[in-house]
Amino acid sequence: MYKVLIRPLLFLIDPERVHHLTFGFLRFIGAIPGVKPLLRLLFYTHDPRLERRIVGLTFPNPVGLAAGFDKDARLIDELACFGFGFIEIGTLTPRAQDGNQKPRLFRLPKDQALINRMGFNNEGATAAVERLRKRKSNVIVGGNIGKNKATLNEEAEEDYAACMEILYPYVDYFIVNISSPNTQGLRALQDKEPLKRLLLRVKSISEAKEKPKPILLKIAPDLTAEQLNDVVVILRETKTDGVIATNTTISRDGLSTSQKEVADMGAGGLSGKPVGQRSTEVIRFLRERLGKDFPIIGVGGIMTVADAIEKLQAGADLVQIYTGFIYEGPGFVKRINKGVLRLNSKP
């Protein structure tokens, strides 16, 4: 029903406007007594065989919602009803910012993809905390943190540190995002020395707390083999708890959408099916070099159950979806979890 009737109607409207309309609708129906339990009944898969224990946390299933969908933690309770094992909020910055100029979100239906150049638009970490305080669900929440656009790279550590301090009591783990292509200069923080300093700083903040929380690094799919090897070394040296592979890509190779249409959309990160193969390659590369026990979350191009299984078989412990959730609809999480169960039941 979603792909035949609902999605074609939604795709007639500007994608960022649809996002806000959808949030309003979910908030409205979520307030109706009995709706949330009904949604959980329809979409949640309860099975102990789906549980995963990584980074010191027990995830009820391996399918999470990637950062960017619920930047400001507006719909944690509602989105948890759709069966996610964990939800990542953000990217959050210390101070509120509008992000880049609109339009900044585009669909590529021929490629089952999106291009976005949102630019860390968010209301700031403190505003997110006010909502997190009121949430009722016990879904695992990750806090994806970044720097404000106006903050120089030389001062970026202070922004990440400030976000951690604000969010610390209210999220279960942190993600250091230095891989978005939509904040000018941000990806320079992936260079070896700046990255090492940043990870050591945020790790020290966590370890100074009474209850340390896991720190994960989110990386781009566009890194070379040499850069990925540097990441492996840094992850080990800084004792970072895990890695998320991967963010969106700046590549436009192999698209079915016309070059003119793509050029008219302009700069931004490409997500969806076109990034799937590269994301899996990065996961496999990291697993081979980090060993069997290092936590890896796979994200990028998961548009089918088979895509999710491929990520897990390549070495991911958990997976996240975003663009696939938009294209495939609310039943996608359940289908993936059922697929994982079928895989586990094979002799």
C-alpha positions as CSV (number, residue, x, y, z in Angstrom):
1,M,0.0,0.0,0.0
2,Y,2.8,2.4,0.9
3,K,4.7,2.1,-2.4
4,V,1.6,1.9,-4.6
5,L,-0.5,4.6,-3.1
6,I,1.1,6.7,-0.3
7,R,4.6,7.2,-1.7
8,P,3.6,8.4,-5.1
9,L,1.4,11.1,-3.4
10,L,4.2,12.1,-1.1
11,F,6.7,12.3,-3.9
12,L,4.6,15.0,-5.6
13,I,5.5,17.4,-2.8
14,D,8.9,19.0,-2.0
15,P,10.9,16.5,0.1
16,E,11.7,18.8,3.0
17,R,8.1,19.9,3.2
18,V,7.0,16.3,3.2
19,H,9.4,15.5,6.0
20,H,7.8,18.2,8.2
21,L,4.2,17.2,7.2
22,T,5.0,13.5,8.1
23,F,6.4,14.5,11.5
24,G,3.3,16.5,12.2
25,F,1.1,13.6,11.2
26,L,3.0,11.1,13.4
27,R,2.9,13.5,16.3
28,F,-0.9,13.9,15.8
29,I,-1.7,10.2,15.6
30,G,0.8,9.3,18.3
31,A,-1.3,11.4,20.7
32,I,-4.4,9.4,20.1
33,P,-4.9,6.8,22.9
34,G,-4.1,3.3,21.7
35,V,-2.3,4.2,18.5
36,K,1.2,3.7,19.7
37,P,0.5,0.1,21.1
38,L,-1.2,-0.6,17.7
39,L,1.8,0.6,15.8
40,R,4.1,-1.6,17.9
41,L,1.9,-4.6,17.4
42,L,2.0,-4.0,13.6
43,F,5.6,-3.2,13.1
44,Y,7.7,-4.5,16.0
45,T,9.4,-7.9,15.9
46,H,9.9,-9.4,19.4
47,D,12.4,-12.2,19.3
48,P,15.5,-12.8,21.6
49,R,17.4,-14.1,18.6
50,L,17.6,-10.6,17.2
51,E,19.4,-9.2,20.2
52,R,22.9,-7.9,19.8
53,R,25.3,-7.0,22.5
54,I,27.9,-4.4,21.4
55,V,29.7,-1.4,22.9
56,G,28.3,-2.5,26.3
57,L,24.7,-2.1,25.2
58,T,22.0,-4.7,24.5
59,F,20.2,-3.8,21.3
60,P,16.8,-5.6,21.0
61,N,17.4,-6.0,17.2
62,P,20.1,-5.0,14.8
63,V,18.1,-2.3,12.8
64,G,18.5,1.3,13.7
65,L,17.4,4.7,12.3
66,A,20.3,6.7,11.0
67,A,21.1,10.2,12.0
68,G,19.4,13.0,10.0
69,F,15.9,11.7,10.1
70,D,15.0,13.0,13.6
71,K,17.7,15.6,14.1
72,D,16.1,17.3,17.1
73,A,14.7,14.3,18.9
74,R,11.1,15.3,18.2
75,L,9.6,11.8,17.6
76,I,11.6,9.3,19.6
77,D,8.6,7.7,21.1
78,E,6.6,7.6,17.9
79,L,9.5,6.3,15.7
80,A,10.3,3.6,18.3
81,C,6.9,2.1,17.5
82,F,8.1,1.2,14.0
83,G,10.4,-1.5,15.3
84,F,13.8,0.1,15.5
85,G,16.3,-1.4,17.8
86,F,17.9,2.0,18.2
87,I,17.5,5.6,17.0
88,E,20.2,8.1,16.3
89,I,19.4,11.8,16.7
90,G,21.3,14.7,15.3
91,T,23.6,15.8,13.9
92,L,23.4,18.2,16.8
93,T,25.6,21.3,17.3
94,P,26.1,23.3,20.5
95,R,24.2,26.3,19.1
96,A,21.1,26.3,16.9
97,Q,21.7,27.0,13.3
98,D,19.5,27.1,10.2
99,G,21.7,25.1,7.9
100,N,22.2,25.7,4.2
101,Q,19.9,27.7,1.9
102,K,16.8,25.9,0.5
103,P,16.1,23.9,-1.6
104,R,18.6,21.5,-0.1
105,L,16.9,18.1,-0.3
106,F,16.3,16.3,-3.6
107,R,14.9,12.9,-4.7
108,L,16.4,10.8,-7.5
109,P,13.6,8.1,-7.9
110,K,15.3,6.5,-10.9
111,D,18.3,5.7,-8.6
112,Q,16.4,5.2,-5.4
113,A,18.5,7.9,-3.9
114,L,18.5,11.3,-2.2
115,I,20.8,14.3,-2.4
116,N,21.0,16.5,0.6
117,R,23.0,19.6,1.6
118,M,21.1,20.3,4.9
119,G,24.2,21.7,6.6
120,F,23.6,20.5,10.2
121,N,20.3,22.4,10.5
122,N,19.1,21.9,14.1
123,E,17.8,23.7,17.2
124,G,20.9,23.0,19.2
125,A,21.8,20.3,21.8
126,T,20.0,22.0,24.7
127,A,16.6,22.1,22.8
128,A,17.0,18.3,22.1
129,V,17.6,17.6,25.8
130,E,14.3,19.3,26.7
131,R,12.6,16.7,24.5
132,L,14.7,13.8,25.6
133,R,13.8,14.5,29.2
134,K,10.1,13.9,28.3
135,R,10.4,10.7,26.3
136,K,8.7,7.6,27.6
137,S,10.1,4.8,25.4
138,N,13.2,3.0,26.5
139,V,14.6,2.7,23.0
140,I,18.4,3.1,22.8
141,V,19.3,6.6,21.6
142,G,22.6,7.7,20.1
143,G,23.7,11.3,20.0
144,N,25.3,12.3,16.7
145,I,27.4,15.5,17.4
146,G,29.1,18.0,15.2
147,K,30.5,21.5,15.1
148,N,28.7,24.7,14.2
149,K,29.3,26.1,10.7
150,A,30.8,29.3,12.1
151,T,33.3,27.4,14.3
152,L,36.8,27.2,12.9
153,N,38.3,23.7,12.5
154,E,41.0,24.7,15.0
155,E,38.3,25.2,17.6
156,A,36.1,22.3,16.6
157,E,37.0,20.2,19.6
158,E,35.3,22.7,21.9
159,D,32.0,22.2,20.0
160,Y,32.1,18.5,20.2
161,A,33.0,18.7,23.9
162,A,30.1,21.1,24.6
163,C,27.6,18.8,22.8
164,M,28.8,15.9,24.9
165,E,28.4,17.7,28.2
166,I,24.9,18.9,27.3
167,L,23.7,15.5,26.0
168,Y,25.6,13.2,28.3
169,P,22.8,12.2,30.8
170,Y,20.2,11.7,28.0
171,V,21.8,9.5,25.3
172,D,23.2,6.0,25.4
173,Y,26.2,6.5,23.1
174,F,27.9,9.2,21.0
175,I,28.8,9.5,17.4
176,V,31.5,11.9,16.3
177,N,30.4,13.1,12.8
178,I,33.3,14.5,10.8
179,S,32.2,13.0,7.5
180,S,29.2,15.1,6.4
181,P,30.0,16.9,3.0
182,N,27.6,19.7,3.8
183,T,29.6,21.8,6.3
184,Q,32.5,23.5,4.6
185,G,35.8,22.1,5.8
186,L,34.3,19.5,8.1
187,R,35.9,16.5,6.3
188,A,39.3,18.0,6.9
189,L,38.9,16.8,10.4
190,Q,39.2,13.2,9.0
191,D,42.9,13.9,8.5
192,K,45.1,11.9,10.8
193,E,46.3,14.3,13.4
194,P,43.1,16.4,13.8
195,L,41.0,13.3,14.0
196,K,43.3,11.7,16.6
197,R,43.2,14.9,18.8
198,L,39.4,15.1,18.5
199,L,38.8,11.5,19.4
200,L,41.2,11.6,22.4
201,R,39.3,14.7,23.6
202,V,35.9,13.2,23.5
203,K,37.1,9.9,24.9
204,S,38.7,11.7,27.8
205,I,35.4,13.5,28.6
206,S,33.5,10.1,28.7
207,E,36.2,8.4,30.8
208,A,36.0,11.2,33.4
209,K,32.4,10.5,34.0
210,E,31.0,8.2,36.6
211,K,29.5,6.1,33.9
212,P,31.6,6.2,30.7
213,K,29.6,6.0,27.4
214,P,30.6,4.5,24.1
215,I,32.1,6.8,21.5
216,L,31.8,5.9,17.8
217,L,33.3,7.6,14.7
218,K,31.2,8.1,11.6
219,I,33.3,8.0,8.4
220,A,32.8,8.9,4.8
221,P,32.6,6.4,1.9
222,D,35.0,8.5,-0.1
223,L,38.1,7.7,1.9
224,T,41.0,6.1,0.0
225,A,42.5,2.8,1.2
226,E,45.4,4.8,2.7
227,Q,43.0,7.0,4.6
228,L,41.0,4.0,5.8
229,N,44.2,2.5,7.1
230,D,44.9,5.7,9.0
231,V,41.4,5.5,10.5
232,V,42.1,1.9,11.6
233,V,45.3,3.0,13.4
234,I,43.5,6.0,15.0
235,L,40.6,3.9,16.2
236,R,43.0,1.6,18.0
237,E,45.3,4.3,19.4
238,T,42.5,6.3,20.8
239,K,40.5,3.3,22.0
240,T,37.4,4.5,20.2
241,D,34.6,2.1,20.9
242,G,33.2,1.6,17.4
243,V,32.8,2.9,13.9
244,I,29.8,3.8,11.6
245,A,30.4,3.1,7.9
246,T,29.4,5.1,6.0
247,N,28.0,8.6,5.6
248,T,26.8,10.0,2.3
249,T,29.0,10.3,-0.8
250,I,30.1,13.2,-2.9
251,S,30.4,10.9,-5.9
252,R,27.9,11.0,-8.7
253,D,29.2,8.0,-10.7
254,G,26.8,5.5,-12.3
255,L,23.6,7.4,-11.8
256,S,20.5,6.8,-14.1
257,T,19.2,10.3,-13.4
258,S,20.4,12.7,-16.2
259,Q,23.6,14.6,-15.7
260,K,21.6,17.9,-16.2
261,E,19.1,17.0,-13.5
262,V,21.9,16.1,-11.1
263,A,23.9,19.2,-11.9
264,D,20.8,21.3,-11.3
265,M,20.5,19.8,-7.8
266,G,24.0,21.0,-7.0
267,A,26.3,19.9,-4.3
268,G,25.4,17.6,-1.4
269,G,25.7,14.1,0.0
270,L,24.2,11.3,-2.1
271,S,22.5,8.5,-0.2
272,G,20.5,5.5,-1.1
273,K,21.2,2.7,-3.5
274,P,24.2,4.2,-5.3
275,V,26.3,4.3,-2.1
276,G,25.4,0.7,-1.1
277,Q,28.3,-1.1,-2.8
278,R,30.9,1.3,-1.6
279,S,29.6,1.2,1.9
280,T,29.8,-2.5,2.0
281,E,33.3,-2.4,0.7
282,V,34.3,-0.1,3.5
283,I,32.7,-2.3,6.1
284,R,34.5,-5.4,4.7
285,F,37.8,-3.5,4.7
286,L,37.4,-2.4,8.3
287,R,36.4,-5.8,9.5
288,E,39.4,-7.4,8.0
289,R,41.7,-4.9,9.6
290,L,40.0,-4.3,12.9
291,G,39.3,-8.0,13.7
292,K,36.2,-9.8,14.5
293,D,35.3,-8.1,17.8
294,F,35.5,-4.4,16.9
295,P,32.0,-2.9,16.8
296,I,30.9,-1.8,13.3
297,I,27.5,-0.3,12.4
298,G,26.8,-0.5,8.7
299,V,24.8,2.2,6.9
300,G,24.4,3.3,3.3
301,G,22.3,2.0,0.4
302,I,20.1,-0.4,2.4
303,M,17.1,-0.5,0.1
304,T,16.1,-4.2,0.4
305,V,16.3,-7.0,3.0
306,A,19.1,-8.5,1.0
307,D,21.1,-5.2,1.2
308,A,20.9,-5.4,5.0
309,I,21.9,-9.0,5.1
310,E,24.9,-8.2,2.9
311,K,26.0,-5.5,5.3
312,L,25.8,-7.9,8.2
313,Q,27.6,-10.7,6.3
314,A,30.3,-8.2,5.3
315,G,31.1,-7.6,9.0
316,A,28.5,-5.1,10.4
317,D,27.2,-5.9,13.9
318,L,24.2,-3.6,13.4
319,V,22.7,-1.7,10.4
320,Q,21.0,1.7,10.0
321,I,18.5,2.9,7.5
322,Y,17.3,6.3,6.3
323,T,16.7,6.6,2.6
324,G,15.4,3.0,2.5
325,F,12.9,3.9,5.2
326,I,11.6,6.8,2.9
327,Y,11.4,4.7,-0.2
328,E,10.2,1.4,1.3
329,G,7.9,2.7,4.1
330,P,7.2,1.9,7.7
331,G,7.2,-1.9,7.3
332,F,10.8,-2.0,6.1
333,V,12.3,-2.5,9.6
334,K,10.1,-5.5,10.3
335,R,10.9,-7.1,6.9
336,I,14.7,-6.7,7.6
337,N,14.3,-8.3,11.1
338,K,12.3,-11.1,9.7
339,G,15.0,-11.6,7.1
340,V,17.7,-11.8,9.8
341,L,15.6,-14.4,11.6
342,R,15.3,-16.5,8.5
343,L,19.0,-16.3,8.0
344,N,19.7,-17.3,11.6
345,S,17.4,-20.3,11.2
346,K,19.2,-21.8,8.3
347,P,21.3,-24.8,9.1
